[in-house]
Amino acid sequence: MLVITALALPIGAVSACVAWALLRLIGIITNAVFYERFNTHLVAPGTGHHNPVVVLFAPIAGGLVIGLMARYGSEKIRGHGMPEAIEAILLGGSKVQPRVAVLKPISSAVAIGTGGPFGAEGPIIMTGGALGSLFAQFLRLTADERKTLLVAGSAAGMAATFNTPFAAIMLAVELLLFEWRPRSYVPVAAAVCVATVVRYPLLGEGVLFKVPSGALHLNAWCDLLCVALGVAAGLLALLATVLVYAAEDGFRKLPVHWMWWPAIGGVIIGVGGLIVPQALGVGYDIIGSELDGTIGLKLVVGILIVKTVIWSLSLGSGTSGGVLAPMFMIGGALGALAEHVFPQVGPGFWALVALAGVLGGVMRSPFTGVVFALELTHRFDALLPLIIGASTAFAVSVLVLKRSVLTEKIARRGFHLSREYDVDPLEILFVGEVMESNVLTFEADLSAADALHSISDHDPANVAQRRQMLYPVLGPDYRLVAVVTRTQLETAAHDGSSDIEVGALGIADPIVTHADETLRHVATRMAAGEVDRMPVVARDDPGRVVGIISLTMLLAGRLRDLQEARDVERVLRLRVVRPRWLPPRG
C-alpha cells in the first residue's frame, strides 16, 4: 500500500497539470473558432453574437477531425471516457495505449472547442487514467496495482478540474475501483490530495460555482418536494440515457463508415446551436446562472430541451466528450424550471437538488452526485435535500432502466458488469462449518487394490464416504503423509499396477487447510493449487486429519446467501391471551 501510494503522488501532480493544459486548449480552440481571437481563457459559445455559418459548420468540422483521429489514431478516443476507463480496468488488465493519452485530450478539446455540448471531465478521467497506466506499465506491477494507479490518475484529474477532491474520491469508489480496500483507497486519496494542491496555483482555490449566501428556508414540505424533483430527475436521466443509445443504434444503421458519424452528430449540434447558442460548449457560465437563480425562464426551457437532445444524440455518434458538465447543466435547468413552480427556499436551491438528482440517476452514483453538489457550491446546509433528491433519482433509474449510461456501452460489447456489492458469503463461513469429518483414510503400506476394494466394500448407507473422492494417506504414526484420489486408484488397477502401495501412488506434501480458515481463503488456495478438494488438519497438530473439504462444500456459503435472500419466515408472533369466559374462536 505504501509503495503504491508513493507512486501515486507524482501521478496526481502530473494529472493536475494535464487538466490545466486541457482546459487551456479548449479555451484556445473556442476563442479561435467563435470569437476570432487567441486567448486561453475558458469561455463558452453563446455569450455574444456569432455568425450562423460558424455555429452550424464548426461542430461539423470538429466531428470530421475527431473521426479522422479515431480511424487513423485510436478508436479508444470515441465516447465520453468513463466506459473506456472501466473497460480497461475490468477487461484490459488496466493497460492503456500511449497514443490514447495523447489523442484523447486533443480530440476532446477539438469537440468542445468547436461547440460540442460536452464536458472536459470524461476526457480528463481517461487521460489521467492513461498516464497512471503508462507509468505503471514501465514498472513490475500486478494488474491490481496498475488499476490503482490508473484510477489514481483519473480521480486526480477530476479533482483538479472541479476542485472537488471528495467527489473525485467518491467517483473512484462508486464507479472505477470495483473494491473497497486500503491498498487502493489510500493511493487514490493521496493522488487526489496532491492534484488539488497543485491545482491551486494553476486554476485557483475558490469554488467553481458561487451561490448567494443566506439561510435556506427549509421545512418538511420542501423535503417532500425534493422527492418529487428526484422522480423528475430520474425520469430525465432515463430519457437522456435512452436517447444516447437510441442514437447509437441509429448511427449503426447508416450506410457510411463510423468515421463520418461525429460529423453527422456535428450537424445536430450546429442546428441546436442556431436555436440556443448557450447550449454549446462546456457551459460553466450557464450552470453558474442556474445555481445562483439569475437565469431566465426562456433560456431554461431552451437549455432543458436543446441541450438534452444535442448532447444525447451527438454522444451517440461516437464523438469525444464528457458527461458531468452536461448533466450539471441539464439537471440545473430542470431545477431552475422548478423554481417557477415550487416555493422559494433560496436562490438556486432547486437547481442544486436537481443537479445532484440527474447526476445520481444518469451515472447511478448518488453519493457522487450529493458530494459534487456540495463541493461545487459549498452549500452544505442543503445536505439533507440533496440526499433525498439524489437517492430518489437513483431509485427511479434503477427501477425503470436496466443499465446506466456507463455500463450499457460495456454490455453492448458482450460483457457483463454488475454495480451491486455485498459481503462475500465465503468470508463469513469457516471450513469447520461445512467440512466432512467422517473420512475414510488409508495406511501408506496398503496396496492400491486393497484400497479400491475397501472403497467398494464400504457401507452403502454412508453417504459421506460414497461421495468422498480424496483419501488421506497416513504413515506409521497415523500422521498425514500424502493424499490419493479415487481416479488414481482406478487407473492403477486398470494399468495392472494394483500392487503399488498408496503411499507411493499418492501425492506427497498435499495442500491442506484448517478448520478455522474462511471458505474464501480455501477457494483462493484451491485456485492457486489447481485442486478441487483438500484435507483439513488440526491447527495445533498439522499431521492429524480432522476432515475433508471439497469445492462442492464451498457452495454452502452461496446457498446460505441464497436462502437469506429467498426464504421468507415470520420470526415474531403476537400471542393474544383471551379471558376464560369468552368462547374459543372458530
KOLMIZA-566526 format. One record per residue (C-alpha): residue in three letters; x negated, y negated, z negated. Coordinates in steps of 0.02 Angstrom, whole numbers, plus 50000, padded with zeros to 5 digits. Layout:
<atoms>
AlaXYZ/...
</atoms>
This chain:
<atoms>
Met500005000050000/Leu498624987849953/Val497614991450110/Ile499114988750225/Thr499564973050129/Ala497814966150159/Leu498014969950345/Ala499724961550347/Leu499074944750283/Pro498184939250444/Ile499644945950546/Gly500794934250451/Ala499674919350485/Val499494923150671/Ser501364926250690/Ala501724908950618/Cys500554901250747/Val501404911150886/Ala503104904950827/Trp502464887050833/Ala501734889751007/Leu503354897351073/Leu504424883151007/Arg503234870551086/Leu503264879951251/Ile505164879751250/Gly505084861051216/Ile503894858051362/Ile504964867651487/Thr506604859851427/Asn505924842251434/Ala505154845051605/Val506714852951682/Phe508104842351608/Tyr507264826051558/Glu505834824951685/Arg504514821451554/Phe503094830151467/Asn503494832451284/Thr503314846951163/His504744841451052/Leu506114854651042/Val507664846951120/Ala509214854751194/Pro510074850351358/Gly511664840451341/Thr511024825851237/Gly511064814651390/His511694814051569/His510954827351684/Asn511014829551870/Pro512354842851902/Val511214851152029/Val509894853551895/Val511164860151770/Leu511814872751897/Phe510194878751977/Ala508924877751835/Pro509624893451748/Ile509634902451916/Ala507814898251945/Gly507384903651769/Gly508294920051798/Leu507294923151957/Val505664920551864/Ile506194932451724/Gly506744945651848/Leu505054945051935/Met504124945751769/Ala505154960651713/Arg504954970351875/Tyr503104967351904/Gly502574964451724/Ser503544974651597/Glu505374979451590/Lys505234978651400/Ile505434959651406/Arg507264961351455/Gly508544959151317/His508554949751154/Gly507094958551070/Met507844967350919/Pro508434983351005/Glu506744984351089/Ala505864982450921/Ile506994995750843/Glu506685007550988/Ala504805005250972/Ile504915009050786/Leu506035024450797/Leu505555032150962/Gly503885024951016/Gly502785027850864/Ser502805008850835/Lys501695006450987/Val501984990851091/Gln501114987251255/Pro499904972551255/Arg500754964751405/Val502384963451307/Ala501524952351178/Val501104940151318/Leu502594941451436/Lys503994941651307/Pro503704924051236/Ile503384916751408/Ser504954924351484/Ser505994918651336/Ala505304901051346/Val505754900751531/Ala507514907351496/Ile507874895051356/Gly506944880451434/Thr507964881751595/Gly509594881051498/Gly509854898851437/Pro511044898851286/Phe509864909451181/Gly508814908151026/Ala506944909451004/Glu507034921450856/Gly507304937650953/Pro505774934951064/Ile504764929750912/Ile505294945750825/Met504704955850975/Thr503114945550996/Gly502644945650812/Gly503004964150808/Ala501924966850961/Leu500484957650877/Gly500654968350721/Ser500754984150825/Leu499244979650932/Phe498224975550778/Ala498704992450703/Gln498305001850864/Phe496484996550851/Leu496375004850681/Arg496545022850624/Leu498295021850551/Thr499825032850541/Ala501425029150635/Asp502245023650472/Glu500825011450439/Arg500955004650616/Lys502815002350587/Thr502494992350430/Leu501294980650519/Leu502474979050667/Val503904973950553/Ala502734962550455/Gly502354952950615/Ser504184952350664/Ala504784946050494/Ala503354933650482/Gly503814926050650/Met505624924750594/Ala505144916250431/Ala504044903750522/Thr505404899550648/Phe506784895450525/Asn505834892650361/Thr506884906650286/Pro505694918950201/Phe507014928050100/Ala508164930150250/Ala506694936650354/Ile506334949850221/Met508164954550212/Leu508244956150401/Ala506724967550396/Val507514978450261/Glu509254979150339/Leu508774980950521/Leu506964985950552/Leu506104995750414/Phe507325010450400/Glu506685013750225/Trp506555005650055/Arg504825009349986/Pro503444999049906/Arg502235004650042/Ser503244995050173/Tyr504124981350074/Val502574973949991/Pro501574971450154/Val503084963950242/Ala503424952050097/Ala501584946950094/Ala501564943350281/Val503174933150267/Cys502474922650124/Val500874919050220/Ala501844914450377/Thr502944902550277/Val501434893850201/Val500584892350371/Arg502204885450444/Tyr502224870150330/Pro500844860150417/Leu501444865950588/Leu503344863950580/Gly503724855750413/Glu504364861250244/Gly506154855050243/Val507744864650277/Leu508174867050459/Phe509944860150441/Lys510284846350317/Val512044845950248/Pro512844831950146/Ser512604833549959/Gly514044833649838/Ala515054846449744/Leu516164858749835/His517984858749782/Leu518194877549766/Asn519634887449694/Ala520434904549711/Trp521454898849861/Cys519844894249953/Asp519124911449915/Leu520674919349990/Leu520484908650146/Cys518674914750157/Val519404932150180/Ala520474925950323/Leu519004916950402/Gly517954932650379/Val519254942650475/Ala519224929750615/Ala517304930050616/Gly517324949150626/Leu518524948650773/Leu517454935550858/Ala515924946750830/Leu516924960850909/Leu517354950251060/Ala515554944651085/Thr514874962251072/Val516174969351192/Leu515814955451316/Val513944958851311/Tyr514124977151355/Ala515564974551474/Ala514424962651567/Glu513024975451562/Asp514184988451636/Gly514744976251768/Phe512964971851820/Arg512534990351836/Lys513884992051968/Leu513154978252077/Pro512334984552238/Val510724974652202/His509134978452106/Trp509164973951921/Met507794961251956/Trp509134949752026/Trp510334951551880/Pro509584937451772/Ala509774925451918/Ile511594930551937/Gly511784927951750/Gly511004910851780/Val512484906551892/Ile513644909751744/Ile512544898951632/Gly512494884851758/Val514384884551780/Gly514604884551592/Gly513344870451578/Leu514344859951701/Ile515864862151588/Val515004859951418/Pro513174854651436/Gln512924855951247/Ala513164874851260/Leu511484876451347/Gly509834879551261/Val509484883751079/Gly510684870451017/Tyr509964866750844/Asp510694849150854/Ile512444855950885/Ile512264868350741/Gly511744853950629/Ser513284843950681/Glu514404858750642/Leu513644860950470/Asp513714842550421/Gly515504840450485/Thr515144827250617/Ile515604837250772/Gly517194832750867/Leu518654844450897/Lys518504844351087/Leu516664849351081/Val517044862750951/Val518314871051064/Gly517134869651213/Ile515694877351117/Leu516754891251046/Ile517384896551217/Val515984892251337/Lys514514896951225/Thr515294913851184/Val515634917751366/Ile514004912151444/Trp512934919551304/Ser513794936551310/Leu513874938051499/Ser512114931651532/Leu511364942551396/Gly512184957451479/Ser511224953051637/Gly509604958451553/Thr508804941451536/Ser507644936951392/Gly508324927951239/Gly508814929351057/Val510414932150960/Leu510314922350798/Ala510404904250857/Pro511894907750974/Met512764916750830/Phe512424901650719/Met513214890150848/Ile514694901250888/Gly515054905050705/Gly514844886850660/Ala516074882050797/Leu517354894350729/Gly517164886750555/Ala517204869050622/Leu518854873350705/Ala519484880050539/Glu519024863250460/His520534855950551/Val521704869050477/Phe521034873950307/Pro520944862150157/Gln519424851150137/Val518134858950022/Gly516594849650079/Pro515814843850243/Gly515364858850349/Phe515884871550218/Trp516994882050330/Ala515704881350469/Leu514414888450348/Val515564902750294/Ala516004907150474/Leu514164906450525/Ala513734919550394/Gly515264929750443/Val514884930450629/Leu513074934850593/Gly513594948550472/Gly514844955350597/Val513794954850755/Met512204961850678/Arg513024972450542/Ser511894963950414/Pro512974954950285/Phe511544951750164/Thr510504943750301/Gly511994932950352/Val512264926650174/Val510424923150140/Phe510174914750308/Ala511614902950274/Leu510924898650103/Glu509134895850158/Leu509584886050315/Thr510574873250214/His510094875750030/Arg511964875449993/Phe511784887949850/Asp513444883249770/Ala514304891749918/Leu513604908749872/Leu515234917349824/Pro516224911249977/Leu514784916550089/Ile514794934050014/Ile516674935250038/Gly516624929250219/Ala515114939450274/Ser515704955350188/Thr517444953850262/Ala516744951250436/Phe515594966050412/Ala517054976950358/Val518084971750510/Ser516624975250626/Val516344992450552/Leu518184996950562/Val518514991550740/Leu516824993650826/Lys515845009750836/Arg514135001750852/Ser513374984450835/Val512604973750971/Leu510904980250913/Thr511254998950908/Glu512405000351059/Lys510964997251178/Ile509955011251100/Ala511445023051101/Arg511695019751286/Arg509945026051316/Gly510435042851243/Phe509795040951064/His510745042050901/Leu510475028650770/Ser511305027650600/Arg511265012150492/Glu512005020750339/Tyr510865026250199/Asp511155036150040/Val510135046349917/Asp509445062149994/Pro510345076449906/Leu508735086449917/Glu507985073549799/Ile509175077149657/Leu509155096249657/Phe507725106849590/Val507065123449650/Gly507615131949490/Glu509425127549526/Val509525136449694/Met508135149549697/Glu508465168349692/Ser507725175849534/Asn508235193849571/Val506735197749679/Leu506055214049749/Thr504145214749734/Phe502815227049795/Glu501195232749717/Ala499675229149826/Asp499195247549849/Leu500945252649909/Ser500985258650090/Ala501995249250219/Ala503045264850248/Asp503495266550064/Ala503855247950053/Leu505015248850203/His505855264250130/Ser506145255149964/Ile506985240950057/Ser508195252650147/Asp508455262949988/His508955248549875/Asp510695246349805/Pro511805240349950/Ala512845230649824/Asn511335219849783/Val511665205349900/Ala510125195749846/Gln508915209749891/Arg509865213350052/Arg509575195350108/Gln507765195050048/Met506535193850193/Leu504935189050100/Tyr504175200349968/Pro502855195349839/Val501385207349830/Leu500705209849654/Gly498965215149603/Pro498465227449467/Asp498875214849330/Tyr500545210649412/Arg499895194149474/Leu500365186949644/Val499015190749772/Ala499975189849937/Val501665189950021/Val502315201450157/Thr503825199250269/Arg505085212350322/Thr504575209150502/Gln502765213450462/Leu503305229750381/Glu504425234550526/Thr503055230250652/Ala501795240950558/Ala503005255650560/His503345253250746/Asp501485252350788/Gly501085268350694/Ser500095259650557/Ser501335262650419/Asp499975269650304/Ile499185252550284/Glu499345245150111/Val500485229850094/Gly499055220650006/Ala498035221750166/Leu499535218850280/Gly500225203750190/Ile499715185450191/Ala498445181550056/Asp498455164949966/Pro500265161150008/Ile501065144049995/Val502015143249831/Thr503145131249739/His503765128749561/Ala505495128849484/Asp505345110649428/Glu504995103649602/Thr506335095049705/Leu507065102949859/Arg506405088649965/His504645092549907/Val504915110649956/Ala505625105750125/Thr504095095050158/Arg502945109350107/Met503885121550219/Ala503745109850367/Ala501885107050339/Gly501525125650316/Glu502715131050456/Val503615143450342/Asp505455145450301/Arg505315154150131/Met504055154849990/Pro503835162449818/Val504185152349662/Val502885154149524/Ala502845148349343/Arg502075131249316/Asp501065136949165/Asp500615153849242/Pro500335151949431/Gly500165170649457/Arg501865175249384/Val503275175949512/Val504945169349449/Gly505935168749611/Ile506045166149798/Ile506695150849890/Ser507165150350074/Leu507645137250200/Thr509455142950185/Met509455139150000/Leu508955121250037/Leu510675119150114/Ala511375120049938/Gly510905101749918/Arg511805097050078/Leu513295107550025/Arg513435098349860/Asp513365081749952/Leu514725087650071/Gln515825093449927/Glu515675076749839/Ala516235067849997/Arg517615080050047/Asp518365088949896/Val519705079549802/Glu520185082649622/Arg521115074649479/Val519915072849333/Leu521035064649205/Arg522865068549171/Leu524165059749066/Arg524895070348928/Val526635064748878/Val527245070148706/Arg529145071248701/Pro530235071148545/Arg530785088548494/Trp532625083948501/Leu532535079848688/Pro532945094248806/Pro531495100448915/Arg531365093449092/Gly531935103649239/
</atoms>
